[in-house]
């Protein structure tokens, strides 16, 4: 009675098992409380619903308490000391009416909820059936997976592992065979040198050096490189001996091999210098030996004093009787040398013609995209200043020949002249305060040291307060003519003037390189280190001025700031992978196309050599790639799909850029790709990435931590990574 009348009956949704349990309990209780006949009577009996509800409401609250309530004891406790049968019967009838009202209410609720009960029972039965079927399916699936694991996965993985091991062993076997071949190179090189196959020996030696560099991680190959270099030097010595033999007995095949060997070494000019020296020596030795033989014959003894005489003094000992025979033999001997010289000249004339024809056929076959001088002769670019300096150097060399005691002083003045020229070109076209911020390393430490040395020792800056004697050795700082305009975008910021000035300086440095052997012979032994230092620290740095001189053109020719603004407007936290690249890529490529066209326009005035165009393209591409990374580092939100879009944009840029220039590989390509791929790094990998990649700025690395890792790491881990970035950046400050 207490359960049936509880407020929880019919209130809210219950689980199927709970409903079934309650219904079962209700049915049991109902069967206890009333019989089937009474239930039928209650159902058929018409009771006013309001009166029925009043009867239920009149039931005391204690009957709605917990199941442990003892109603019998409760009712017995209510009996008065003096019992009255009539009162008891009336109270009993009241309880029966209350019970009948509750029973009828419960019966109505049961009949009302019976369809739901049947439906839920069907669902429970169906659920039980489905669970049994799922259990059978899972059992079968596990059995099949076990069969697959044993019969396929383990066997296949074993085959793959064996195949991988076989592939590794095959590669190792190939490496071992190569190493074995390299170790046997000495024998083959010796055979080729005995056969006088100098080109083949040099080619083999160069190939072995390349292979040795590939396998240098093997300990047995570590010392082979130095050994091969020694062998190469030995070949060069034998090559010089072979070259000297052609001065007396010229052989076409022999000389062709020698010249080809020098070509492989990249020392054709050295070969010509050595050849002239050998011919000079051959003439001297030939005439000396002929005259010495007649002098000793006339003297009747082999006195060693004749062998130590100068050629002029030796000729004074020729007697009138031996003069004609000696002159005849002397002419014959010189004729052999002259014949070899003539045949050598003839060989070079024929091969020069072949080279010209082949060269014409740097040009019709391969028209390089980065070369802007295809229709012009490859003549040197010179200024009047360069020509005047060369004339002065020629006069100074003549002076040194006549006045050898002052040779060092003259060479010192010549070096100062070159220093001043180099410093002037740098001051006019290369000096810029934006170098350090570019991060491109435009000025090498050697060039910077040279420029500082020249400024301190040679340039008399206005207002300097040095000793009078010291200031006498200095000259005023150079000033650029007002007619030269370097700020106009229409002329690519004075590119024509920059090319003429810089390439003239490079040409002058090349002429000085050719003069080095001659100047070296004229220098006193104690002063030769000065000449070597002049060449190694000053002359050789002339070509390095190309980077700072042309950098300002590349920095201003393309609007990198516009690209950053366009990239800032791109939405990177997208939810799906895009198939179309962003507009900023097309804008950037349009800038490069315009830059290419303007280079062509300038080349109609001044020839732009290939090294110059390569430096310009390299600067532009490096700046563009670094701008891309800076743009990606400005992103505040980015998804995996957004990072994939970055890769799509960059690949589109590379694909179109390669059609505009033949510069390979594309500069700083890895700089962008590595930064984009860093998005996928884990926390530990990111920490290692920060330590290994110091080429990125503090801001760029911090963006990887804040945006790429984002909410994947806690605040403590993020602070740890940012502290690692700060530690790396601190030494730079």
C-alpha positions in Angstrom: 0.0 0.0 0.0 2.9 2.3 0.8 4.7 1.6 -2.5 1.5 1.9 -4.6 0.7 5.3 -3.1 4.3 6.7 -3.3 4.7 9.9 -5.3 7.3 8.4 -7.5 4.8 6.3 -9.3 4.2 7.6 -12.8 6.5 10.6 -12.3 9.2 11.1 -15.0 10.9 8.6 -17.3 12.4 5.4 -15.8 14.7 2.9 -17.5 13.0 -0.2 -19.0 14.4 -2.5 -16.2 13.1 -0.1 -13.5 9.7 0.2 -15.1 9.4 -3.6 -15.4 10.4 -4.0 -11.8 7.9 -1.5 -10.6 5.1 -2.9 -12.6 5.9 -6.4 -11.4 5.9 -5.2 -7.8 2.7 -3.3 -8.3 1.0 -6.4 -9.8 2.2 -8.5 -6.8 1.0 -5.9 -4.3 -2.3 -5.6 -6.2 -2.8 -9.3 -6.1 -2.2 -9.2 -2.4 -4.4 -6.3 -1.7 -7.4 -7.1 -3.8 -8.7 -10.1 -5.6 -9.7 -10.3 -9.2 -13.4 -10.0 -8.3 -12.8 -7.0 -6.2 -10.7 -5.4 -9.0 -13.6 -6.1 -11.5 -16.1 -4.6 -9.1 -13.9 -1.5 -8.5 -13.5 -1.1 -12.3 -17.3 -1.4 -12.8 -18.2 0.8 -9.9 -18.7 4.4 -10.8 -17.0 6.7 -8.4 -16.8 10.4 -8.7 -13.2 11.3 -9.6 -13.3 14.3 -7.3 -14.5 12.2 -4.4 -12.0 9.5 -5.2 -9.1 12.1 -5.1 -10.4 13.4 -1.8 -10.3 9.9 -0.4 -6.7 9.5 -1.5 -5.8 13.0 -0.2 -7.3 12.0 3.2 -4.7 9.2 3.6 -2.2 10.1 6.3 1.3 11.1 5.2 2.9 8.3 7.2 1.6 5.8 4.6 3.8 7.4 1.9 6.9 6.8 4.0 9.6 4.1 3.4 8.9 0.4 3.0 10.0 -0.3 6.6 6.8 1.4 7.9 4.7 -1.0 10.2 1.1 0.0 9.4 -0.4 -2.6 11.7 1.6 -1.4 14.7 0.7 2.2 13.6 -3.1 1.5 13.6 -3.0 -0.5 16.8 -1.2 2.4 18.5 -4.1 4.7 17.5 -6.8 2.6 19.4 -8.2 4.3 22.4 -8.1 2.6 25.8 -11.8 1.9 25.7 -12.8 0.2 22.4 -16.1 1.0 20.7 -17.2 -1.5 18.1 -19.2 1.0 16.1 -16.3 3.4 15.9 -14.0 0.6 14.9 -16.4 -0.5 12.1 -16.7 3.1 10.9 -12.9 3.5 10.9 -12.5 0.1 9.1 -15.0 1.2 6.5 -13.1 4.4 6.0 -9.8 2.5 5.5 -11.5 0.1 3.0 -12.8 3.1 1.0 -9.3 4.6 1.0 -7.9 1.2 -0.1 -10.5 0.8 -2.7 -9.8 4.3 -4.1 -6.0 3.6 -4.2 -6.5 0.2 -5.7 -8.8 1.6 -8.4 -6.3 4.4 -9.1 -3.5 1.9 -9.4 -5.5 -0.4 -11.6 -6.3 2.5 -13.9 -2.6 3.5 -14.1 -1.7 -0.1 -14.9 -4.2 -0.4 -17.6 -3.1 2.9 -19.0 0.6 2.0 -19.1 0.1 -1.5 -20.3 0.8 -0.7 -24.0 4.0 1.0 -23.0 4.9 -1.9 -20.9 4.4 -4.3 -23.8 6.4 -2.1 -26.1 9.3 -1.7 -23.7 9.3 -5.5 -23.1 9.5 -6.0 -26.8 12.5 -3.5 -27.0 14.2 -5.3 -24.2 13.7 -8.7 -25.9 15.0 -7.3 -29.2 18.0 -5.7 -27.4 18.8 -9.0 -25.8 18.6 -10.7 -29.2 20.9 -8.1 -30.8 23.4 -8.4 -28.0 23.6 -12.1 -28.5 24.1 -11.6 -32.2 26.8 -9.0 -31.6 28.5 -11.4 -29.2 28.6 -14.0 -31.9 29.9 -11.5 -34.5 32.6 -10.3 -32.2 33.7 -13.9 -31.4 33.9 -14.7 -35.1 35.7 -11.4 -35.9 38.3 -12.1 -33.2 38.8 -15.6 -34.5 39.3 -14.3 -38.1 41.7 -11.5 -36.9 43.7 -14.2 -35.1 43.9 -16.2 -38.3 44.9 -13.0 -40.3 47.5 -12.2 -37.7 49.1 -15.6 -37.9 48.6 -16.2 -41.6 49.1 -12.8 -43.2 50.3 -9.9 -40.9 53.2 -11.7 -39.2 54.2 -13.5 -42.4 53.9 -10.3 -44.5 55.7 -8.2 -42.0 58.4 -10.8 -41.9 58.7 -10.7 -45.7 58.9 -6.9 -45.6 61.5 -6.9 -42.9 63.6 -9.4 -44.8 63.1 -7.4 -48.0 64.2 -4.2 -46.2 67.2 -6.0 -44.7 68.0 -7.3 -48.2 67.8 -3.8 -49.6 70.1 -2.4 -46.9 72.6 -5.2 -47.4 72.5 -4.7 -51.2 73.3 -1.0 -50.6 76.0 -1.9 -48.2 77.5 -4.4 -50.7 77.5 -1.7 -53.4 79.2 0.7 -51.0 81.8 -2.0 -50.2 82.5 -2.7 -53.8 82.9 1.0 -54.4 85.3 1.2 -51.5 87.2 -1.7 -52.8 87.5 0.0 -56.2 88.7 3.2 -54.5 91.4 1.3 -52.6 92.7 -0.2 -55.8 92.8 3.2 -57.6 96.5 3.7 -56.8 97.5 0.7 -59.0 95.4 1.9 -61.9 96.6 5.5 -61.6 100.2 4.3 -61.7 99.5 2.3 -64.9 97.8 5.3 -66.6 100.7 7.6 -65.7 103.2 5.1 -67.2 101.1 5.0 -70.3 101.1 8.8 -70.3 97.3 8.9 -70.2 97.2 12.1 -68.1 93.5 13.0 -68.9 92.3 9.6 -67.9 94.4 9.7 -64.7 93.1 13.1 -63.7 89.5 12.1 -64.6 89.8 9.0 -62.5 91.4 10.9 -59.6 88.6 13.5 -59.7 85.9 10.8 -59.8 87.5 9.0 -56.9 87.6 12.3 -54.9 83.9 12.7 -55.5 83.2 9.1 -54.5 85.4 9.4 -51.5 83.5 12.5 -50.4 80.3 10.5 -50.6 81.7 7.6 -48.5 83.7 9.8 -46.1 81.6 8.5 -43.1 83.5 5.2 -43.4 86.7 5.2 -41.4 88.6 3.3 -44.1 87.9 6.2 -46.6 88.7 9.1 -44.2 92.3 9.4 -45.2 91.8 8.6 -48.9 90.9 12.2 -49.8 94.2 13.6 -48.7 96.0 10.7 -50.5 94.1 11.4 -53.7 95.0 15.1 -53.4 98.7 14.2 -53.1 98.3 11.9 -56.2 96.7 14.8 -58.1 99.6 17.0 -57.2 102.0 14.3 -58.4 100.1 14.0 -61.6 100.4 17.7 -62.1 104.2 17.5 -61.6 104.5 14.8 -64.2 102.2 16.8 -66.4 104.7 19.7 -66.2 107.5 17.4 -67.2 105.5 16.0 -70.1 104.7 19.6 -71.2 108.5 20.5 -71.2 109.2 17.6 -73.6 107.1 19.1 -76.3 109.5 22.0 -76.6 112.1 19.9 -78.5 110.0 17.0 -79.9 106.4 18.1 -80.6 104.0 15.2 -80.9 100.3 16.0 -81.7 98.7 13.1 -79.7 101.1 13.7 -76.7 100.4 17.5 -76.6 96.6 16.9 -77.0 96.6 14.7 -74.0 98.6 17.2 -72.0 96.3 20.1 -72.9 93.2 18.0 -72.2 94.7 17.1 -68.8 95.2 20.8 -67.9 91.7 21.6 -69.1 90.3 18.9 -66.6 92.4 20.6 -63.9 91.0 24.0 -64.8 94.5 25.3 -65.3 94.8 26.1 -69.0 96.2 29.5 -68.3 98.8 27.9 -66.0 99.7 25.5 -68.8 100.4 28.4 -71.2 102.5 30.2 -68.6 104.5 27.1 -68.0 104.9 26.4 -71.7 106.4 29.8 -72.3 108.8 29.2 -69.4 109.7 25.8 -70.8 110.4 27.1 -74.2 112.6 29.9 -72.7 114.4 27.3 -70.7 114.7 24.9 -73.7 116.3 27.6 -75.8 118.8 28.5 -73.1 119.7 24.9 -72.3 120.0 23.9 -75.9 122.3 26.7 -77.0 124.4 26.4 -73.8 125.0 22.6 -74.2 126.0 23.1 -77.9 128.4 25.9 -77.1 129.7 24.1 -74.0 130.5 21.0 -76.1 132.6 23.0 -78.6 134.4 25.0 -75.8 135.4 21.8 -74.0 136.5 20.2 -77.3 138.6 23.2 -78.2 140.1 23.4 -74.6 141.0 19.7 -74.8 139.7 19.0 -71.3 136.4 18.8 -69.4 137.1 21.6 -67.0 134.0 22.3 -64.7 134.7 26.0 -64.7 133.1 26.2 -68.2 129.8 24.7 -66.9 129.5 27.5 -64.3 130.0 30.4 -66.8 127.4 32.7 -68.2 126.4 32.1 -71.8 128.0 35.3 -73.0 131.3 34.5 -71.3 131.2 30.9 -72.6 130.9 32.2 -76.2 134.2 34.1 -75.9 136.0 30.7 -75.6 134.9 29.6 -79.1 138.0 29.5 -81.4 137.8 30.8 -85.0 138.1 27.3 -86.4 135.1 25.9 -84.4 133.0 29.0 -84.9 131.3 27.9 -88.2 130.6 24.2 -87.0 129.4 25.5 -83.7 127.0 28.0 -85.4 125.7 25.3 -87.7 124.9 22.9 -84.8 123.5 25.8 -82.9 121.1 26.6 -85.7 120.1 23.0 -86.1 119.3 22.7 -82.4 117.4 26.0 -82.4 115.5 24.8 -85.5 114.1 21.9 -83.6 112.9 24.1 -80.8 111.4 26.6 -83.3 109.7 23.8 -85.2 108.1 22.5 -82.0 107.0 26.1 -81.2 105.5 26.5 -84.7 103.6 23.2 -84.4 102.4 24.2 -80.9 101.1 27.5 -82.3 99.5 25.7 -85.2 97.8 23.2 -82.8 96.3 26.1 -80.8 95.1 28.0 -83.8 93.2 24.9 -85.0 91.7 24.1 -81.7 90.7 27.8 -81.0 88.7 27.7 -84.3 86.9 24.5 -83.1 86.1 26.1 -79.7 84.7 29.2 -81.4 82.4 27.1 -83.6 81.3 24.9 -80.7 80.7 28.0 -78.5 78.5 29.5 -81.2 76.5 26.4 -81.5 76.9 29.9 -74.4 74.8 29.8 -77.5 72.1 28.8 -80.0 71.3 25.5 -78.3 71.0 26.8 -74.7 69.5 30.3 -74.3 69.7 30.8 -70.6 66.8 32.7 -69.0 69.1 34.6 -66.6 71.5 35.8 -69.3 70.7 39.3 -70.8 73.7 39.6 -73.2 73.0 36.9 -75.9 73.1 39.3 -78.8 76.3 41.1 -77.7 79.9 40.2 -77.7 81.2 38.9 -74.4 83.6 41.8 -74.2 84.8 43.2 -70.8 82.9 46.1 -69.2 85.4 48.9 -68.6 85.4 52.4 -67.3 88.0 55.1 -68.2 89.2 54.8 -64.6 90.0 51.1 -65.0 91.9 51.8 -68.3 93.9 54.6 -66.6 94.8 52.4 -63.7 95.9 49.6 -66.0 98.1 52.1 -67.9 99.6 53.4 -64.7 100.3 49.8 -63.5 102.1 49.1 -66.8 104.3 52.2 -66.3 105.0 51.2 -62.7 106.1 47.7 -63.8 108.5 49.3 -66.3 109.9 51.5 -63.6 110.4 48.4 -61.4 112.3 46.7 -64.1 114.7 49.6 -64.3 114.9 50.5 -60.6 114.7 47.2 -58.9 115.7 48.5 -55.4 112.4 50.5 -55.2 110.3 47.6 -56.5 108.6 47.1 -53.1 107.7 50.8 -52.8 106.2 50.8 -56.3 104.1 47.7 -55.6 103.0 49.2 -52.3 101.7 52.3 -54.1 100.0 50.1 -56.7 98.2 48.2 -54.0 97.1 51.5 -52.5 95.7 52.5 -55.9 93.7 49.3 -56.1 92.6 49.7 -52.4 91.3 53.2 -53.2 89.4 52.0 -56.3 87.8 49.2 -54.4 86.8 51.5 -51.5 85.3 54.0 -53.9 83.1 51.5 -55.6 81.9 50.2 -52.2 81.3 53.8 -51.0 79.3 54.8 -54.1 77.2 51.7 -54.7 77.6 49.2 -51.8 77.3 51.0 -48.5 74.0 50.5 -46.8 72.8 50.3 -43.2 70.2 47.7 -44.0 72.6 44.8 -44.5 72.6 43.6 -40.9 68.8 43.4 -40.7 68.5 41.5 -44.0 70.1 38.3 -42.5 71.6 37.4 -45.8 75.3 37.8 -44.9 76.0 40.2 -47.8 79.4 41.3 -46.6 81.8 38.6 -45.6 84.1 39.0 -42.6 87.1 39.1 -45.0 85.6 41.9 -47.1 84.5 43.9 -44.0 88.1 43.6 -42.5 89.5 44.8 -45.8 87.2 47.8 -46.0 87.9 48.8 -42.4 91.7 48.5 -43.0 91.5 50.7 -46.1 89.4 53.3 -44.3 91.7 53.5 -41.3 95.0 53.5 -43.2 94.2 55.3 -46.5 91.1 57.5 -46.2 91.4 61.0 -44.6 87.9 61.6 -43.4 86.9 65.2 -42.8 87.7 66.4 -39.3 90.2 63.6 -38.5 92.8 64.6 -35.9 95.7 62.3 -36.5 99.5 63.1 -36.6 100.5 65.3 -39.5 102.9 62.7 -40.9 100.2 60.0 -40.8 97.7 62.3 -42.5 100.1 62.9 -45.3 99.8 59.2 -46.3 96.0 59.5 -46.6 93.7 60.7 -49.4 90.3 62.4 -49.2 87.2 60.2 -49.3 85.8 59.7 -52.8 82.6 61.5 -53.8 80.0 60.3 -56.4 79.2 62.6 -59.3 75.8 64.3 -59.0 75.0 63.1 -62.6 74.7 59.5 -61.3 71.2 58.9 -60.0 70.7 55.8 -57.9 67.2 56.4 -56.5 65.1 56.1 -59.6 63.0 53.0 -60.0 62.8 53.5 -63.7 66.5 52.7 -64.1 66.3 49.9 -61.5 68.1 52.2 -59.0 71.1 52.9 -61.2 71.7 49.3 -62.2 73.6 50.2 -65.4 76.0 52.4 -63.4 76.4 49.7 -60.7 77.2 47.1 -63.3 79.8 49.2 -65.1 81.5 50.2 -61.8 81.5 46.8 -60.2 82.4 44.7 -63.2 85.2 47.1 -64.1 86.6 46.5 -60.7 86.3 42.7 -61.1 88.1 43.0 -64.5 90.9 45.0 -62.9 91.2 42.4 -60.2 91.5 39.7 -62.9 94.3 41.6 -64.5 96.1 41.8 -61.2 95.7 38.1 -60.8 97.5 37.6 -64.1 100.3 39.9 -63.0 100.9 38.1 -59.7 103.7 35.7 -61.0 105.5 38.6 -62.5 105.2 40.9 -59.5 106.3 38.0 -57.3 109.6 37.6 -59.1 110.3 41.3 -58.6 109.6 41.4 -54.9 112.4 41.0 -52.4 112.1 37.7 -50.5 111.5 39.5 -47.2 108.5 41.5 -48.7 106.8 38.6 -50.5 104.3 38.1 -47.6 103.0 41.6 -48.2 102.2 40.8 -51.8 100.5 37.5 -50.9 98.4 39.3 -48.3 97.4 41.9 -50.8 96.2 39.3 -53.2 94.5 37.1 -50.7 92.8 39.8 -48.7 92.1 42.6 -51.2 92.3 41.5 -54.9 90.3 38.3 -54.3 87.5 40.2 -52.5 86.6 42.4 -55.5 84.0 39.9 -56.8 82.5 39.8 -53.3 81.4 43.4 -53.8 78.7 42.2 -56.2 76.4 41.1 -53.3 76.2 44.4 -51.4 76.2 46.5 -54.7 73.2 44.7 -56.3 71.3 44.0 -53.1 69.7 47.4 -52.9 68.3 46.9 -56.4 66.7 43.6 -55.5 65.5 45.1 -52.2 63.6 47.9 -53.9 62.7 46.4 -57.3 59.9 44.2 -55.7 57.3 45.4 -53.3 57.7 42.9 -50.4 55.6 45.1 -48.0 52.6 44.7 -50.3 53.0 40.9 -50.1 53.0 41.0 -46.3 49.8 43.1 -46.4 48.1 40.6 -48.8 49.2 37.7 -46.6 47.8 39.3 -43.5 44.3 39.3 -45.1 44.3 35.5 -45.8 42.2 33.3 -43.5 44.4 30.4 -42.4 42.1 28.7 -39.8 40.1 26.9 -42.6 38.4 23.6 -42.1 38.9 22.0 -45.5 41.8 21.6 -47.8 41.8 24.1 -50.6 42.7 23.4 -54.3 43.3 27.0 -55.3 46.3 29.0 -54.1 46.0 32.5 -52.7 46.1 35.8 -54.7 49.3 37.1 -53.1 51.2 34.4 -54.9 50.0 35.7 -58.3 50.9 39.3 -57.3 54.4 38.2 -56.2 55.0 36.4 -59.5 53.7 39.4 -61.4 56.4 41.5 -59.6 59.1 39.0 -60.7 57.9 39.1 -64.3 58.1 42.9 -64.3 61.5 42.6 -62.7 62.6 40.3 -65.5 61.3 42.7 -68.1 63.1 45.7 -66.6 66.4 43.7 -66.5 66.0 43.2 -70.2 65.4 46.9 -70.7 68.6 47.8 -68.8 70.6 45.2 -70.8 69.9 47.2 -74.0 72.1 49.9 -72.5 74.7 47.9 -70.7 75.4 44.2 -71.0 74.4 42.4 -67.8 76.8 39.4 -67.4 75.5 36.1 -66.1 77.2 36.4 -62.7 75.4 39.7 -62.1 72.0 38.5 -63.2 72.5 35.4 -61.0 73.3 37.6 -57.9 70.3 39.8 -58.6 67.9 36.9 -58.9 69.4 35.2 -55.9 68.8 38.4 -53.8 65.2 38.8 -55.0 64.3 35.2 -54.4 66.0 35.1 -50.9 64.1 38.3 -49.9 60.8 36.9 -51.2 61.3 33.6 -49.4 62.2 35.4 -46.2 59.1 37.7 -46.6 57.0 34.5 -47.0 58.3 33.2 -43.7 57.7 36.5 -42.0 54.1 36.6 -43.4 53.5 33.0 -42.0 55.0 34.1 -38.7 52.3 36.9 -38.5 49.5 34.4 -38.5 47.4 34.4 -35.3 45.3 31.3 -36.0 46.1 28.4 -38.3 44.6 24.9 -38.8 46.2 21.8 -40.4 44.3 22.7 -43.6 45.6 26.2 -43.4 49.2 25.0 -43.2 48.5 22.7 -46.2 47.4 25.9 -48.0 50.7 27.5 -47.2 52.5 24.5 -48.8 50.2 24.8 -51.8 51.0 28.5 -52.2 54.7 28.0 -51.9 54.8 25.1 -54.4 52.8 27.3 -56.9 55.3 30.1 -56.4 58.3 27.7 -57.0 56.7 26.1 -60.1 56.1 29.5 -61.8 59.4 31.0 -60.6 61.4 28.2 -62.2 60.0 29.3 -65.6 61.4 32.8 -65.1 65.0 31.9 -64.0 67.4 29.0 -64.6 69.0 29.6 -61.2 69.3 26.2 -59.5 68.7 25.3 -56.8 66.2 28.0 -55.8 67.8 29.9 -53.0 66.4 29.6 -49.5 63.8 27.0 -50.6 64.5 24.9 -47.5 64.2 28.0 -45.3 60.4 28.2 -46.2 59.7 24.5 -46.4 61.3 23.8 -43.0 59.3 26.5 -41.3 56.0 25.3 -42.8 56.7 21.7 -41.8 57.5 22.7 -38.2 53.8 23.1 -37.6 53.5 19.4 -37.3 56.2 19.0 -34.6 55.5 17.7 -31.1 56.5 19.5 -27.9 59.8 17.6 -27.6 60.6 17.9 -31.3 59.8 21.7 -31.2 62.4 22.2 -28.4 65.1 20.5 -30.5 63.9 22.4 -33.6 64.5 25.7 -31.7 68.0 24.7 -30.7 69.0 23.6 -34.3 67.4 26.3 -36.4 68.9 29.6 -35.3 68.4 31.1 -38.8 64.8 32.0 -37.8 64.1 35.2 -35.7 62.8 35.1 -32.2 59.4 36.2 -33.4 59.2 33.5 -36.0 60.1 30.8 -33.5 57.7 32.2 -30.9 54.9 32.0 -33.5 55.5 28.3 -33.9 55.1 27.8 -30.2 52.0 30.0 -29.7 50.2 29.2 -32.9 51.3 25.8 -34.1 51.3 24.0 -30.8 48.6 26.3 -29.5 46.3 24.6 -27.0 48.0 21.2 -27.3 50.4 22.1 -24.5 49.9 23.5 -21.1 51.1 26.9 -19.9 54.2 25.6 -18.2 55.4 23.8 -21.3 54.8 26.9 -23.5 56.8 29.0 -21.1 59.6 26.5 -21.2 59.8 26.7 -25.0 59.6 30.5 -25.0 62.4 30.6 -22.5 64.5 28.4 -24.8 63.9 30.9 -27.6 64.9 33.7 -25.4 68.1 31.9 -24.4 69.1 31.5 -28.0 68.3 35.1 -28.9 70.1 36.6 -25.8 73.7 36.2 -27.2 72.6 38.2 -30.3 71.8 41.2 -28.2 
